[in-house]
Amino acid sequence: MRPLEFARELLQTALRLFPWPTEPGLRSVGKPDEYSPVLVTCNYDLTVRRLIRALRGLDVWVVVAPSGGINVWCAAAGGLLTTHQVVTALKTSGVEKRVRHRRAILPQLAATGVLAREVSRRCGWRTRFGPVHAEDIPRYLAKQGVKSDDMRRVRFGLAERLEMAFVWAAPMGLVFGLLASWLAAAWALPLVALASVLSVALYLLYDRIPGPARWIFGGAAVALAVVGAALLGGGAVPMLAAAAAGVLIA
């Protein structure tokens, strides 16, 4: 990955809670022809780029549907990636002129917002839901659209947990770092570090703690934040900011 592309990926991952739209329409991967598979995705830039990267070595068409620049799962659940958006994309992207068939593969996580039968009724395209993760699509296509159980499951292993910790820590660290810079500049970096540590602890441990004990985890996070601020010589403002950071993150 080139440095500029890596920096773009890092920025969009860190601020993934915000929309990052890219132009809807038709993309080609490799050298697709009139018989090549057609995949549909959202117009969240990070999703489109990761999907295209996962498809390297294949010849496929990618139809990017408008979703407000939001990722597939959130857009489908929030009414931004629906049957209407998919039908619109298939009709206006020009893919109908490029292929002889009328079969499209949708992301599984779009199922909460897209009705496959309604897509077929409205525009004649037969749709089916592919794997959850983009990296499984080459295997899915090689199996002629047969989806194994592991392709249906959302994985939340160490890599995914650390990425989500980064996604949460970055905006929280930015908010509290800027706030501290304005009120007590010496506390900007400690609060950013606190947000990062608590975010990592949250995504590595929180769902593995029994329900009642989660209140203890949250209380401990807030107490740790306040005690840390006090031990480092902070006054009322840094201690309140640290407590707020602990509450929001935990």
C-alpha positions in Angstrom: 0.0 0.0 0.0 1.4 3.4 -1.0 2.1 6.0 1.8 -0.7 8.3 0.7 -3.2 5.4 0.5 -2.1 4.1 3.9 -2.6 7.6 5.4 -6.0 7.8 3.9 -6.9 4.4 5.2 -5.6 5.3 8.7 -7.6 8.5 8.8 -10.8 6.9 7.6 -10.4 4.1 10.1 -9.8 6.4 13.0 -12.8 8.6 12.1 -15.0 5.7 10.9 -17.9 7.0 13.0 -18.3 9.8 10.4 -19.6 9.6 6.8 -16.9 9.2 4.1 -18.8 9.2 0.8 -17.5 8.2 -2.6 -19.2 8.6 -5.9 -21.9 6.0 -6.6 -21.8 4.2 -9.9 -20.0 1.3 -11.6 -16.4 0.1 -10.9 -14.5 -2.6 -12.7 -12.0 -4.9 -11.1 -9.6 -6.7 -13.4 -11.1 -7.2 -16.9 -14.7 -8.1 -16.4 -16.9 -9.1 -19.4 -20.6 -9.6 -20.1 -20.6 -12.8 -18.0 -18.7 -11.6 -15.0 -20.2 -11.4 -11.5 -21.9 -8.2 -10.3 -21.4 -7.1 -6.7 -23.3 -4.3 -5.0 -22.0 -2.3 -2.1 -22.5 1.0 -0.3 -20.8 4.3 -1.2 -18.7 4.4 2.0 -15.2 5.1 0.6 -13.4 2.8 3.0 -15.7 -0.1 2.3 -15.4 0.4 -1.5 -11.6 0.5 -1.4 -11.3 -2.6 1.0 -13.7 -4.5 -1.2 -11.8 -3.7 -4.4 -8.6 -4.7 -2.6 -10.1 -8.0 -1.6 -11.2 -8.7 -5.2 -7.7 -8.3 -6.7 -7.0 -11.1 -9.2 -10.7 -11.5 -10.1 -12.7 -10.0 -13.0 -15.9 -8.5 -11.5 -18.2 -5.5 -11.7 -18.9 -3.5 -8.5 -22.0 -1.4 -8.4 -21.7 1.3 -5.7 -25.1 2.3 -4.3 -25.8 5.6 -2.5 -25.9 5.2 1.2 -25.0 8.6 2.5 -21.4 7.7 2.8 -22.2 5.3 5.6 -21.0 1.7 5.9 -23.2 -1.2 4.8 -24.4 -2.4 8.3 -25.2 1.0 9.7 -26.7 2.3 6.4 -29.0 -0.7 6.0 -30.1 -0.6 9.7 -30.6 3.2 9.5 -32.7 3.3 6.3 -29.9 4.7 4.1 -29.2 1.5 2.1 -32.6 0.0 1.2 -34.3 -1.7 -1.7 -34.8 1.6 -3.4 -31.1 2.5 -3.3 -30.1 -0.9 -4.7 -32.7 -0.7 -7.5 -31.6 2.8 -8.4 -28.0 1.8 -8.5 -28.6 -1.2 -10.7 -30.8 0.9 -13.1 -28.5 4.0 -13.4 -25.0 2.6 -13.0 -24.8 1.3 -16.6 -24.1 -2.2 -15.5 -27.2 -3.5 -17.4 -25.4 -2.5 -20.7 -22.2 -4.4 -19.6 -23.6 -7.8 -18.7 -26.0 -10.3 -20.3 -27.2 -11.8 -17.0 -29.3 -10.1 -14.3 -27.7 -11.6 -11.1 -26.3 -9.4 -8.4 -24.6 -10.3 -5.1 -25.4 -8.1 -2.1 -23.5 -7.9 1.3 -25.1 -10.1 3.9 -25.1 -7.2 6.3 -27.4 -5.3 3.9 -30.2 -7.8 4.6 -31.8 -5.7 7.3 -32.6 -3.0 4.8 -32.9 -4.7 1.4 -35.7 -7.0 0.2 -34.2 -9.3 -2.4 -37.6 -10.3 -3.9 -38.6 -6.6 -4.2 -35.4 -5.8 -6.1 -36.3 -8.6 -8.5 -39.9 -7.3 -8.9 -38.9 -3.8 -9.5 -35.9 -4.1 -11.8 -35.6 -7.8 -12.9 -32.3 -8.4 -11.1 -32.1 -11.6 -9.1 -30.1 -10.9 -5.9 -28.6 -13.0 -3.2 -26.6 -12.2 -0.1 -22.9 -13.0 -0.2 -20.5 -13.4 2.7 -20.2 -11.1 5.7 -16.5 -10.3 5.1 -15.1 -9.0 1.8 -12.1 -11.3 2.1 -14.3 -14.3 1.8 -15.8 -13.2 -1.5 -13.2 -14.9 -3.8 -13.8 -18.2 -2.0 -17.5 -17.7 -2.3 -17.3 -17.0 -6.0 -14.9 -20.0 -6.5 -17.6 -22.2 -4.9 -20.2 -20.9 -7.4 -22.1 -19.0 -4.8 -22.2 -21.7 -2.1 -21.9 -20.0 1.3 -20.4 -22.0 4.1 -21.3 -21.4 7.8 -18.1 -19.4 8.5 -19.0 -17.0 5.7 -22.2 -16.1 7.5 -20.7 -15.2 10.8 -19.4 -11.8 11.9 -15.9 -12.3 13.2 -14.8 -10.2 16.2 -11.3 -11.5 16.9 -8.3 -9.6 18.2 -7.7 -7.6 15.0 -11.3 -6.5 14.9 -11.3 -5.6 18.6 -8.2 -3.5 18.3 -9.5 -1.7 15.2 -12.7 -0.9 17.1 -10.7 0.3 20.0 -8.8 2.6 17.7 -12.1 3.8 16.1 -13.4 4.8 19.5 -10.2 6.1 21.0 -9.4 8.4 18.1 -12.4 10.7 18.3 -12.5 10.5 22.1 -8.9 11.4 22.4 -9.3 14.2 19.9 -12.3 15.7 21.8 -10.7 15.5 25.2 -7.2 16.4 23.9 -8.6 19.6 22.4 -10.7 20.4 25.5 -7.7 20.0 27.7 -5.5 22.1 25.4 -7.9 24.9 25.9 -8.5 24.5 29.6 -5.2 22.9 30.9 -2.7 22.3 28.1 -0.4 20.1 30.2 -3.2 17.5 30.4 -3.8 17.1 26.7 -1.5 14.1 26.1 -2.4 12.3 29.4 -6.1 12.5 28.5 -5.4 11.2 25.0 -3.4 8.3 26.6 -6.2 7.7 29.0 -8.8 7.5 26.2 -6.6 5.1 24.3 -6.0 2.8 27.3 -9.7 2.7 28.3 -10.8 2.1 24.7 -8.5 -0.9 24.4 -9.7 -2.3 27.7 -13.3 -1.8 26.7 -13.1 -3.7 23.4 -10.8 -6.4 24.7 -12.6 -7.2 28.0 -16.0 -5.6 28.3 -18.2 -8.2 26.6 -16.3 -11.0 28.3 -17.2 -9.7 31.8 -20.5 -11.0 33.3 -23.3 -8.5 33.2 -23.4 -7.3 36.8 -19.6 -7.0 36.8 -19.7 -4.5 34.0 -20.8 -1.8 36.4 -17.7 -2.6 38.4 -15.6 -2.2 35.2 -17.2 1.1 34.4 -16.8 2.4 38.0 -13.2 1.2 38.1 -12.5 3.0 34.8 -13.9 6.3 36.1 -12.1 5.9 39.5 -8.8 5.1 37.7 -9.1 8.2 35.6 -9.8 10.5 38.5 -7.1 8.9 40.7 -4.6 9.1 37.9 -5.4 12.8 37.4 -5.0 13.5 41.1 -1.7 11.6 41.4 -0.2 13.5 38.5 -1.0 16.8 40.3 -4.1 17.8 38.3 -6.6 20.3 39.6 -10.4 20.2 39.4 -10.6 20.7 35.6 -8.3 17.8 34.7 -10.0 15.5 37.2 -13.4 16.4 35.9 -12.2 15.9 32.3 -10.7 12.5 33.2 -13.9 11.4 34.9 -15.9 12.5 31.9 -13.6 10.5 29.6 -13.9 7.4 31.8 -17.8 7.7 31.8 -18.0 8.1 28.0 -15.6 5.4 27.2 -16.7 2.8 29.8 
